[in-house]
């Protein structure tokens, strides 16, 4: 930066300034080395092990990111982009256009939502925590063998905002199948579960699609466990939930030259997951 830029920002001349990243890419930097100790026995100089991890950065939408040493072109998946997230690696990026936003839409447009929100507030828990408790109780009351079977007659196609990956269809539409006239809280809980399941199956579809075109994912790293329970991979939950903020901090450490290279910083500052 020139002296004029430093003056405009109120910084001393010569202050190191790090590069910026797209928010999801910063999130990838913040969690991609968050492997459990038992799974991190690979050699420090192993450049391939990191290529078997898919990072999910979840919010209103979800980005599915993986790096590779060679270019991998996948229909319906963005990239490959050279050094876009990690230096000297190709980045490919899939995604779901609406995940957190879809859950908000489903919950906020249900007649039982206001009463449910009041109940959650009275217990000092989130609406999602209350819904999860309700589902556990419903499973126990019905003597269901496992939670997922509660929605055997209720299905959601989550493409309410198009399908980013793997169909790359911006005009795709969402579907709710199995609705009844029941407008109670328990029915909302089932609709919530079906929506979470649909998001999870969307992630599974992306994983299988990418693996069939040259990648080999063995582990998913995500801060949203409920959205990937059906993905068919080992799931690692980083200790740090604010992955984007951590990734931005890592970039600052790199420019401060406290470590030699970005990957050494990610190894040092990523919080080991489980």
C-alpha positions in Angstrom: 0.0 0.0 0.0 1.1 3.5 -0.7 1.6 6.2 2.0 -1.6 7.9 1.0 -3.6 4.7 1.6 -2.1 4.3 5.0 -2.9 7.9 5.9 -6.5 7.4 4.8 -6.9 4.3 7.1 -5.1 5.9 10.0 -2.3 3.3 9.9 1.5 3.8 10.2 3.4 3.5 7.0 4.7 0.0 6.5 1.9 -1.8 8.4 1.6 -5.3 7.0 -1.7 -5.8 5.2 -3.0 -9.3 4.5 -5.0 -10.4 1.5 -8.7 -10.9 1.8 -10.8 -14.0 1.0 -14.4 -14.7 0.1 -16.2 -15.4 3.4 -16.7 -19.1 2.8 -13.1 -19.5 1.7 -11.9 -17.9 4.9 -14.2 -20.4 6.7 -12.4 -23.2 4.9 -9.0 -21.9 6.1 -10.5 -21.7 9.6 -11.4 -25.4 9.8 -9.6 -27.5 7.2 -6.9 -28.6 9.7 -9.4 -29.3 12.5 -8.8 -33.0 12.5 -9.0 -35.1 15.7 -5.6 -36.1 17.1 -6.3 -39.8 16.3 -6.8 -38.9 12.7 -3.9 -36.6 12.3 -1.0 -39.1 12.3 -0.1 -38.2 8.7 3.3 -36.7 8.0 3.7 -33.0 8.3 4.8 -32.7 4.7 2.0 -34.9 3.3 0.4 -32.7 0.7 -2.3 -35.1 -0.3 -4.1 -35.8 3.0 -5.8 -32.4 3.0 -7.3 -33.3 -0.4 -9.6 -35.9 1.2 -11.5 -33.4 3.4 -14.5 -31.5 2.3 -15.2 -28.3 4.3 -18.9 -27.2 4.7 -19.4 -23.6 5.7 -23.0 -23.2 6.6 -25.2 -20.2 6.9 -28.2 -19.0 4.9 -26.7 -21.3 2.2 -23.9 -23.9 2.4 -20.6 -24.0 0.5 -18.9 -27.4 0.0 -15.2 -26.9 -0.6 -12.3 -29.2 -1.3 -8.8 -28.7 -2.6 -6.7 -30.9 -4.9 -3.2 -31.0 -6.3 -4.5 -31.5 -9.8 -7.3 -29.8 -11.7 -10.6 -31.7 -11.4 -13.6 -30.5 -13.5 -17.0 -31.5 -12.2 -20.3 -30.6 -13.8 -22.4 -28.4 -11.6 -19.5 -27.6 -9.3 -17.6 -24.3 -9.5 -13.9 -24.4 -10.3 -11.2 -25.5 -10.3 -9.6 -22.3 -9.1 -5.9 -22.1 -8.5 -4.8 -21.0 -5.0 -8.2 -19.5 -4.3 -8.4 -20.9 -0.7 -5.0 -22.5 0.0 -1.8 -21.7 -1.9 -0.6 -24.2 -4.5 -3.9 -26.1 -4.4 -6.9 -26.2 -6.8 -10.2 -25.4 -5.2 -13.6 -26.8 -6.3 -16.7 -25.5 -4.7 -20.2 -27.0 -4.7 -23.1 -25.6 -2.7 -26.7 -25.6 -1.7 -28.5 -22.3 -2.4 -30.7 -22.4 0.7 -30.1 -24.3 3.9 -30.3 -22.0 7.0 -32.6 -19.8 5.0 -34.8 -22.7 4.1 -35.1 -23.8 7.8 -36.0 -20.2 8.7 -38.6 -20.2 5.9 -40.2 -23.4 7.0 -40.4 -22.5 10.6 -41.4 -18.8 10.3 -44.3 -19.6 7.9 -45.9 -22.1 10.1 -48.9 -21.2 12.2 -47.4 -22.8 15.3 -44.1 -20.9 15.1 -45.0 -18.0 17.4 -46.2 -20.2 20.2 -43.2 -22.5 19.8 -40.9 -19.5 20.0 -42.5 -18.3 23.2 -42.1 -21.8 24.7 -38.5 -21.8 23.8 -37.9 -18.3 25.3 -39.6 -19.3 28.5 -37.1 -22.2 28.8 -34.1 -20.0 27.8 -33.3 -22.2 24.9 -33.4 -21.8 21.1 -36.3 -22.9 19.0 -34.1 -25.5 17.4 -33.2 -27.0 20.8 -36.9 -27.2 21.7 -37.7 -28.8 18.4 -34.9 -31.4 18.9 -36.3 -32.2 22.4 -39.8 -32.6 21.0 -38.5 -35.0 18.4 -36.7 -37.1 20.9 -39.9 -37.3 23.0 -42.0 -38.2 20.0 -39.6 -41.0 19.1 -39.7 -42.4 22.6 -43.5 -42.1 22.8 -44.0 -43.9 19.5 -41.3 -46.4 20.4 -39.7 -45.7 17.0 -36.4 -47.6 16.4 -34.6 -44.4 15.3 -35.4 -40.7 14.9 -35.4 -40.5 11.1 -38.3 -42.9 10.7 -40.6 -40.3 12.2 -40.8 -38.6 8.7 -41.4 -41.8 6.7 -44.5 -40.1 5.2 -43.2 -36.6 5.0 -40.6 -35.5 2.4 -39.0 -32.2 1.4 -37.2 -31.3 -1.9 -35.0 -28.4 -0.7 -34.6 -26.5 -4.0 -36.7 -23.5 -2.8 -34.0 -21.2 -4.3 -32.9 -23.3 -7.2 -30.3 -26.1 -7.2 -26.7 -24.9 -7.2 -25.0 -28.3 -7.1 -25.0 -30.7 -8.7 -27.8 -29.8 -11.0 -26.8 -26.1 -11.6 -30.5 -25.3 -12.1 -31.4 -21.8 -10.9 -35.1 -22.3 -11.7 -35.5 -25.6 -9.8 -38.3 -25.5 -7.2 -38.9 -26.9 -3.8 -41.5 -29.5 -2.8 -43.3 -30.5 0.4 -44.9 -33.9 0.1 -47.1 -35.5 2.8 -48.8 -32.5 4.3 -52.0 -32.8 6.2 -54.5 -30.4 7.9 -52.6 -30.9 11.2 -51.1 -27.4 12.1 -49.8 -28.3 15.6 -46.4 -28.0 17.1 -45.6 -31.7 16.7 -46.3 -31.5 13.0 -44.0 -28.5 12.7 -41.3 -30.5 14.5 -41.7 -33.2 11.9 -41.6 -30.7 9.1 -38.4 -29.3 10.6 -36.9 -32.8 10.7 -37.8 -33.5 7.1 -36.2 -30.3 6.0 -33.0 -31.0 7.9 -33.0 -34.5 6.3 -33.5 -33.0 2.8 -30.5 -30.7 3.3 -28.4 -33.6 4.5 -29.4 -35.7 1.5 -28.5 -32.7 -0.7 -25.0 -32.8 0.8 -24.8 -36.5 0.2 -25.7 -36.0 -3.4 -22.9 -33.4 -3.8 -20.4 -35.7 -2.1 -21.3 -38.7 -4.3 -21.3 -36.5 -7.4 -17.8 -35.1 -6.7 -16.4 -38.5 -5.8 -17.7 -40.0 -9.1 -15.8 -37.3 -11.0 -12.3 -37.7 -9.4 -12.4 -36.6 -5.8 -12.2 -38.9 -2.8 -13.7 -37.5 0.3 -13.1 -39.4 3.5 -14.1 -36.7 6.0 -16.5 -33.7 6.2 -15.6 -30.8 8.4 -18.6 -28.8 9.4 -20.1 -26.7 12.3 -23.6 -28.0 11.5 -23.7 -31.7 12.4 -27.4 -32.2 11.8 -27.1 -31.3 8.2 -24.6 -34.0 7.2 -25.7 -37.1 9.3 -26.7 -38.8 6.0 -23.7 -38.0 3.9 -22.0 -41.4 4.3 -18.6 -39.9 5.5 -16.8 -39.4 8.7 -18.0 -36.1 10.2 -15.6 -33.8 12.1 -17.0 -30.9 14.2 -14.4 -28.2 14.7 -14.2 -26.7 18.2 -14.4 -23.2 16.7 -17.9 -22.4 15.4 -16.9 -19.0 14.0 -14.7 -20.5 11.2 -14.8 -17.4 9.0 -13.5 -15.1 11.8 -10.8 -17.6 12.6 -9.8 -17.9 8.9 -9.5 -14.1 8.7 -7.4 -14.1 11.9 -5.1 -16.8 10.3 -4.6 -14.5 7.3 -3.5 -11.8 9.7 -1.0 -14.1 11.4 0.4 -15.1 8.0 1.1 -11.5 7.0 2.7 -10.9 10.4 5.1 -13.7 9.5 4.7 -15.5 12.8 4.8 -18.8 10.9 6.3 -19.9 7.6 3.3 -20.3 5.3 -0.5 -20.5 5.5 -0.7 -24.2 6.1 1.6 -24.1 9.1 -0.6 -21.4 10.6 -3.8 -23.4 10.0 -2.2 -26.4 11.7 -1.3 -24.2 14.7 -4.5 -22.2 15.1 -7.3 -24.6 13.9 -9.1 -26.0 16.9 -9.1 -29.8 17.0 -12.5 -31.2 16.3 -14.2 -34.5 17.2 
